[in-house]
Amino acid sequence: MSWSALRWSLGLVLLGLVLVFVPVNLTDYGVPYPGLKRYGAYIMTLWLVTAVAAMGVNLIVGYSGQETLAQAAFLGIGAYTTALLTKAGIPYGMAFAASGLLAFVVGILLGIPALRVQKHYLAFVTLAFAVMAWLVFRNEQWLTGGVMGLSGIKRPVVFGINTRPFLTFYWFVLAVTAILTFCMWWILRSPWGRAFTALRENPVRAESLGIDVRLYKLLTFAIGSAYGGFAGALYAPLVEFIDPSPFALSQSFLYLLMVVVGGAGSFLGPFVGAAIAVLLPEWLRFTETWYLLIYAFLVMVLMAFCPGGVVALVLRLKALLLPQTGKVRP
């Protein structure tokens, strides 16, 4: 194993340990760290769920160069599918798979006509779909409960372990996120991922190399939509109650903003963008009524001076501080 691969492996192991133990009270083990309360663990879990949805947007926008404003709608499809199936007695595992599969199929059905248009026109098509899906969530009371929503969504029992306690459910979502992250990493490093990147760089050249542009664009859109469905399947048992508001069009803009702020086309971008969207407002609450204004100002400054996102900013700083020899400048 090369030094670079070893360094990445150690870094991932360390990051995994931090994420596993960050909500745990370690004072009983002699470590002066009180852990997180119930709300803190909820915010961390929400960050993971949001990052899963943002990974799908990053695949569509960052890697294949398309545009989408419908991710919140796919999140809603996954959430309502999981809620309805589990309330009907279907095991959570099957509901989770059905949520991703349904979002994948809907993504294909939406993508077929949408791929006849490009760029901003594609965004308008997905925007219209997002509005239509929200109207269905809101008005079809016999299925979705309308504005009253669906309550009593139970958290799953996994291998005999009830995930009802907030710490147990956090670890469950962390494990699912790790699996979905590995799947995305594998996709991006497969021939499919290289084809996706070729589409983003130059579709005409990619087609001249034998890549079926329409097929790969459709596949990208469907996989990204499926990640939205998986995120919805995790979101429903997290909040235990769903209504149409988290799946409105404004939330789709927020998912797109996360990817852009974090770094479109960067593997870590969705995680960083989700952290800024979910965790940063909580960290700024000590400023009381000013926190939303400060948050909006920080996002505007970041986009003005670093349009490549936070990941690109960190890489630029690293390039400035670390020359090619890897030694820190005196």
Buried (B, 14 or more C-beta within 10 A) or exposed (E): EEEEEEEEEEEEEEEEEEBEBBBBBEEEEEEEEEBBEEEBBBBBBBBBBBBBBBBBBBBBBBBBBBBBBBBBBBBBBBBBBBBBBBBEEBEBEEBBBBBBBBBBBBBBEBBEEBBEEBEEEBBBBBBBBBBEBBEBBBEEEEEBBBEEBBEEBBBBEBEEEEBEEBBBBBBBBBEBBBEBBEBBEEBBEEEBBEBBBBBBEEBEEBBEEEBEBBEBBBBBBBBBBBBBBBBBBBBBBBBBEBBBEBBBBEBBBBBBBBBBBBBBBBBBBBBBBBBBBBBBBBEBEEEEEEBEEEBEEBBEEBBEEBEBBBBBBBBEEEEEEEEEEEEEEE
